Amino acid sequence: MSQQPNLLSPEVRANPYPLYARLRREAPVCQVEPRGLWLLTRQEEVLYAFKHPELFSSSGLARAMEAAWMGKAHPLASAMSFADPPRHGRLRGLVQQAFTSTALARLEPFIRSVAEPLAADLAERRQADFIPTFALPLASSVVGHLLGLDTFLFRKVKRWAEDVTGIGAVLPSDMERQAQVRGSMEELTAYLEEAIDARRYRPQEDVVSALLEARLEGEALTQQELLGFLFLLLVAGLETTVLLLGNAMRLLRELPEVLARVRSAPERLPRFIEEVLRYEPPVQGAMRVTTMEVELAGVRIPAGALVMPVVASALRDERHVADGERFDMDRQGPSHMAFGHGIHFCLGAPLARLVVRVGLEGLLPHCGRLGGAPEQVVWSRALAMRGPASLPIEVLPAHQLP
């Protein structure tokens, strides 16, 4: 290509899918801005990277995430998403002891108790920004309840999440943004360290206490590993759920025929959510670092290169997905990889699906029609994530339908 595309340009942020389609045709393995990032855009190469962690390393990201202006190591560098085998297997084995299906099932009544008053309030307002009015308070309340953290602090969580997940998009010259990110990192680290210390002395029935008690062959999580996982769940997990809720609501707003279908048949919501995940996944791609020179699609990627297998592009790859640019909740076929693939398949996927399903079950009975201008959407700033940071909507209550 004559010029490297820039993933942070306004037109790409607003709609990256035309660029992904062009790259799949013309340059499925190529470099882009910022920072000469390598993209893999076809399903074949994306799956290859996920299946070969010995070539496409997650632990190498700990070094790639370092920035001189940060002044210290990123806490996420100790999380299992940034570990390779065999350490990854140990961390996952410990963490999943606290993240069981039974624990998630117990959450559903709580999620419903939060979603229903939020939905009633949104319907009463008629016009509101969906993200701070519904998506953020629902997702943050659930994560806070799961972790046993003080929910009054969650008014800060959106800023923390945006700052921590958006580090890759901070320019070296943007001193003001750097200072804001450093402040968020320090605040969140102090908050979580205090919560961990409190559970050491007084365990409760929450994930923090369960993680402190988890043992695998007599070995526990270290303080840094525990902090890394809480960062991952509180920041990346929360942001993913908020963006997924936002993407679902935006599509319901723009596809009134789909809104009518899921309102009349709520049992179709899981199928709708799966197609949202395929068509507009909140995680666009997963960062990796090459451990040696790798050749893919006839292109040599050097050792030590920062690579992003673009899941959002692979999920629309015309060689594997028929009519992939069209939203179709009746789509049949193999399961998608919106939550990753292989050893790093997202442990929080069932939680995100549960929150979105129960949230929409509480909201849809209030929504006869949805309005709002597409150009009013403000997109998230995180390089590897996509969804509305602001989504103004207008709700026509169901009882006012003709």
Secondary structure, 3 states (H helix, E strand, C coil): CCCCCECCCHHHHHCCHHHHHHHHHHCCEEEEECCCEEEECCHHHHHHHHHCCCCEECCCHHHHCCCCCCCCCCHHHHCHHHCCCCHHHHHHHHHCCCCCHHHHHCCHHHHHHHHHHHHHHHHHHCEEEHHHHHHHHHHHHHHHHHHCCCHHHHHHHHHHHHHHHCHHHCCCCCHHHHHHHHHHHHHHHHHHHHHHHHHHHCCCCCHHHHHHHCCECCECCCHHHHHHHHHHHHHHHHHHHHHHHHHHHHHHHHCHHHHHHHHHCHHHHHHHHHHHHHHCCCECECCEEECCCEEECCEEECCCCEEEEEHHHHCCCCCCCCCCCCCCCCCCCCCCCCCCCHHHCCCCHHHHHHHHHHHHHHHHHHEEEEECCHHHCEECCCCCECCEEECEEEEEEHHHCC
